[in-house]
Amino acid sequence: LLDVLPTENYNRLFIVPYGILHYVPFQILSNKDCPLIVTHKIVMLPFSGFILQEKQSFPRQSFVLANEWNGYLQQSIVEANAISTFMDMEIITNEDCTRAVLENKTGTILHITSHSEFRLDEPDLSYIYLTDGHLFSTDLLQLGLRFELVILSSCETGRVKATSSDDLLGLAHAFLYSGTEAVIASLWRIDEESTNELMTMLYTNLASGESKATALQNAQVQFIHSNPETHPAFWGAFQLFGNPACITLPDK
């Protein structure tokens, strides 16, 4: 199938997986001797009708939550400071990263860098670590979070469990179901330093006006070119779920 994908005039690939295909990292699949992300912008959709949803209006404010997880994630604050140079973002760190600070938040971007874990046995217990306890996927449906783009720079935040009826249980999809337009999330455990480098590339592209799909594609391709010997595990964890359009940039 990948050998016959068109590249001229058709370089955006919308994927609506079913069943076991929800677990496939399409961006790293080989397509004509290179990863698929090199030739195609990849957009994952929870259901086909998602592409028809009208674009919403959001306040022009952005937030980054950076939690060092009791000192185990020392790059979290570094990452937050780096990406905030490209966007006007309120930085919330460590002890201030609580459920209360997230309640009814809305805006352009919410970026979270913290410890997280996906529970395949109990996907509703998948969580992002906050100072006052775990933020479970079920909590996201109650907090009223609505953003143009949520970026989950943490481990396994894009993993799902597909039920027998193909309902999807996981952190990224809980954000989508709660009203967020798009999520960039990871499919496996990620390396801090590589992720920091990839996120800097991603925000450089977003700030220049590239669409979410193009910004992620270019960031991953740039990482490949900068680190040609690096295994795809270090750049290929992140997928875009939802609306691939440009974010609303703040007035200059």
C-alpha positions as CSV (number, residue, x, y, z in Angstrom):
1,L,0.0,0.0,0.0
2,L,2.7,2.5,0.9
3,D,4.4,1.9,-2.5
4,V,1.4,3.3,-4.3
5,L,0.7,6.4,-2.1
6,P,0.8,9.5,-4.3
7,T,3.2,12.2,-3.4
8,E,2.5,14.9,-6.0
9,N,-0.4,17.2,-5.0
10,Y,-1.5,14.6,-2.4
11,N,1.0,14.8,0.5
12,R,-1.4,14.9,3.4
13,L,-2.5,11.5,4.7
14,F,-5.6,11.3,6.9
15,I,-5.8,8.0,8.7
16,V,-8.9,6.7,10.5
17,P,-7.6,3.5,12.1
18,Y,-9.7,0.5,13.1
19,G,-8.8,-2.2,15.6
20,I,-5.2,-3.1,15.6
21,L,-4.3,-0.2,13.3
22,H,-4.7,2.1,16.3
23,Y,-1.3,0.8,17.5
24,V,0.7,1.3,14.3
25,P,3.3,4.2,14.2
26,F,2.5,5.1,10.6
27,Q,5.1,8.0,10.6
28,I,8.1,5.6,10.8
29,L,6.9,3.0,8.3
30,S,9.2,2.7,5.3
31,N,7.9,4.3,2.1
32,K,10.1,4.0,-0.9
33,D,13.3,3.7,1.2
34,C,12.4,6.5,3.6
35,P,10.1,7.0,6.5
36,L,6.5,7.8,5.5
37,I,6.7,11.2,7.4
38,V,9.3,12.4,4.9
39,T,6.7,12.2,2.0
40,H,3.4,12.7,3.8
41,K,1.9,14.8,6.5
42,I,0.1,12.3,8.8
43,V,-3.1,13.2,10.5
44,M,-4.8,10.7,12.8
45,L,-8.6,11.0,13.2
46,P,-10.7,9.2,15.9
47,F,-13.6,9.0,13.4
48,S,-14.1,10.1,9.8
49,G,-16.6,12.8,10.7
50,F,-14.0,14.6,12.8
51,I,-12.6,16.2,9.6
52,L,-16.0,18.0,9.0
53,Q,-16.0,19.8,12.4
54,E,-16.0,23.5,12.1
55,K,-13.1,25.5,13.5
56,Q,-13.8,27.1,16.9
57,S,-12.7,30.4,18.3
58,F,-10.4,30.4,21.3
59,P,-8.8,33.1,23.5
60,R,-5.3,34.0,22.4
61,Q,-3.5,32.7,25.5
62,S,-1.2,29.7,25.9
63,F,0.1,27.7,28.8
64,V,3.0,25.3,29.5
65,L,2.9,23.0,32.5
66,A,6.3,21.7,33.4
67,N,6.7,19.3,36.3
68,E,10.0,17.7,37.1
69,W,8.4,14.7,38.9
70,N,10.4,15.1,42.1
71,G,13.6,15.8,40.2
72,Y,13.5,12.8,37.9
73,L,12.7,14.9,34.8
74,Q,15.3,17.6,34.9
75,Q,14.7,18.7,31.3
76,S,11.1,19.7,31.9
77,I,11.8,23.2,32.9
78,V,14.5,23.5,30.2
79,E,11.9,22.5,27.6
80,A,9.3,25.0,29.0
81,N,11.8,27.9,28.9
82,A,12.9,26.9,25.4
83,I,9.5,26.7,23.8
84,S,8.2,29.8,25.5
85,T,10.7,31.9,23.5
86,F,8.7,31.1,20.4
87,M,5.2,31.7,21.8
88,D,3.9,34.0,24.5
89,M,3.1,31.3,27.0
90,E,2.4,31.4,30.7
91,I,4.9,28.9,32.4
92,I,3.5,26.9,35.3
93,T,6.0,24.7,37.1
94,N,6.3,22.0,39.7
95,E,4.2,22.7,42.8
96,D,1.9,25.0,40.8
97,C,1.0,22.2,38.4
98,T,-2.3,21.2,39.9
99,R,-5.8,20.2,38.9
100,A,-7.1,23.6,40.0
101,V,-4.8,25.5,37.6
102,L,-6.2,23.4,34.7
103,E,-9.9,23.8,35.5
104,N,-11.8,25.5,32.6
105,K,-8.6,26.5,30.9
106,T,-9.0,27.4,27.3
107,G,-6.8,29.1,24.7
108,T,-4.4,28.5,21.8
109,I,-1.9,26.0,23.1
110,L,-1.6,23.8,26.3
111,H,1.8,22.2,26.5
112,I,2.4,19.6,29.3
113,T,5.8,18.1,30.0
114,S,5.6,15.8,33.0
115,H,5.7,12.1,33.9
116,S,2.8,10.1,32.5
117,E,1.8,6.5,32.1
118,F,-0.6,4.5,29.9
119,R,-2.4,1.6,31.5
120,L,-3.4,-1.0,28.9
121,D,-5.1,-3.1,31.5
122,E,-7.1,-0.2,32.9
123,P,-6.9,2.7,30.3
124,D,-9.2,4.9,32.4
125,L,-6.4,4.9,35.0
126,S,-3.9,6.3,32.5
127,Y,-2.5,9.5,33.9
128,I,-0.4,12.6,33.8
129,Y,1.5,13.4,37.0
130,L,0.5,16.6,38.7
131,T,1.8,17.9,42.1
132,D,-1.5,17.2,43.8
133,G,-2.1,13.8,42.3
134,H,-2.6,11.9,39.1
135,L,-4.6,13.6,36.3
136,F,-6.6,10.6,34.9
137,S,-8.0,10.4,31.4
138,T,-11.5,10.4,32.9
139,D,-10.7,13.7,34.7
140,L,-10.1,15.4,31.4
141,L,-13.8,15.1,30.5
142,Q,-14.7,17.1,33.6
143,L,-12.2,19.9,33.6
144,G,-13.6,21.9,30.7
145,L,-10.2,22.1,28.8
146,R,-10.6,23.5,25.3
147,F,-7.6,24.4,23.1
148,E,-6.7,24.7,19.5
149,L,-3.7,22.4,20.2
150,V,-2.6,20.4,23.2
151,I,1.0,19.0,23.1
152,L,1.7,16.2,25.5
153,S,5.4,16.0,25.7
154,S,5.3,13.0,28.0
155,C,5.5,9.2,27.8
156,E,2.7,7.1,26.1
157,T,0.2,10.0,26.0
158,G,-1.0,9.0,22.5
159,R,-1.5,5.3,23.3
160,V,-5.1,4.0,23.3
161,K,-7.1,0.9,24.0
162,A,-9.7,0.1,21.3
163,T,-12.8,-1.6,22.7
164,S,-14.7,-4.2,20.8
165,S,-16.9,-1.4,19.4
166,D,-13.7,0.6,18.5
167,D,-14.3,3.2,21.1
168,L,-10.9,4.7,22.0
169,L,-9.7,5.0,25.6
170,G,-6.6,7.1,26.3
171,L,-5.2,10.5,27.3
172,A,-5.0,12.2,23.8
173,H,-8.5,11.1,22.8
174,A,-9.9,12.3,26.1
175,F,-8.6,15.8,25.3
176,L,-10.3,15.5,21.9
177,Y,-13.6,14.4,23.4
178,S,-13.5,17.3,25.9
179,G,-13.4,19.9,23.1
180,T,-9.8,20.3,22.1
181,E,-9.3,20.6,18.3
182,A,-6.0,18.7,18.0
183,V,-3.4,16.9,20.1
184,I,0.2,16.0,19.5
185,A,1.1,13.0,21.7
186,S,3.6,10.1,22.1
187,L,3.1,6.4,21.4
188,W,5.9,5.1,23.7
189,R,8.4,6.1,26.4
190,I,10.4,9.0,25.2
191,D,13.9,10.3,25.7
192,E,14.1,13.7,27.4
193,E,16.9,15.3,25.5
194,S,15.7,14.1,22.1
195,T,12.2,15.3,22.8
196,N,13.5,18.7,23.9
197,E,15.3,19.1,20.6
198,L,12.2,17.9,18.6
199,M,9.9,20.3,20.5
200,T,12.2,23.2,19.8
201,M,12.0,22.4,16.1
202,L,8.2,22.0,16.3
203,Y,7.6,25.4,18.0
204,T,10.0,27.1,15.5
205,N,7.7,25.8,12.7
206,L,4.5,26.6,14.5
207,A,5.6,30.2,15.2
208,S,6.5,30.7,11.5
209,G,2.9,30.0,10.6
210,E,3.1,26.4,9.4
211,S,0.0,24.2,10.0
212,K,0.1,21.7,12.8
213,A,0.5,18.8,10.4
214,T,3.3,20.6,8.5
215,A,5.1,21.7,11.6
216,L,5.2,18.2,13.1
217,Q,6.3,16.7,9.8
218,N,9.1,19.3,9.3
219,A,10.2,18.9,12.9
220,Q,10.6,15.1,12.5
221,V,12.3,15.4,9.1
222,Q,14.7,18.1,10.5
223,F,15.5,15.8,13.4
224,I,16.3,13.0,11.0
225,H,18.6,15.2,8.9
226,S,20.3,16.5,12.1
227,N,20.7,13.1,13.6
228,P,20.9,10.7,10.6
229,E,22.1,7.7,12.7
230,T,19.5,8.0,15.4
231,H,16.9,5.3,15.7
232,P,13.3,6.3,14.9
233,A,12.4,5.6,18.5
234,F,14.0,8.9,19.4
235,W,12.0,11.0,16.9
236,G,9.0,8.9,15.8
237,A,6.9,8.7,18.9
238,F,4.8,11.7,18.2
239,Q,1.6,11.8,16.2
240,L,-1.0,14.5,15.4
241,F,-4.6,13.7,16.3
242,G,-7.4,15.9,15.1
243,N,-7.5,19.2,13.2
244,P,-4.3,19.7,11.1
245,A,-4.8,23.5,10.3
246,C,-2.7,26.4,11.5
247,I,-3.0,27.7,15.0
248,T,-4.1,31.3,15.6
249,L,-0.8,33.2,16.2
250,P,-0.8,36.2,18.5
251,D,-0.8,39.7,17.0
252,K,2.7,41.0,16.6
